[in-house]
């Protein structure tokens, strides 16, 4: 039972920030549409959320892949960056997965709005 609680708390901690980021982006998009257009067209908001979600997915994967050994060697050769290390790869993967999670939530919010 203790292991289940630790796993649940770890998952909640990992998902908490991406959900907060996706919610704040949705609120700021809604506010921007309301200020700019005087109303919030649902179809426009859904398209904006899909666009932001798709861009975030691309960026998240790019961040996660940027610290792989082959990409690090390329950066070290061409740009003079620091050599590859396992810690920087793990850190980049964590940051990349947060981007992917937040972007997935944006897309889910967009789907939810399009159905409603």
Order of alpha helices (4+ residues) and beta strands (2+ residues): alpha-alpha-alpha-alpha
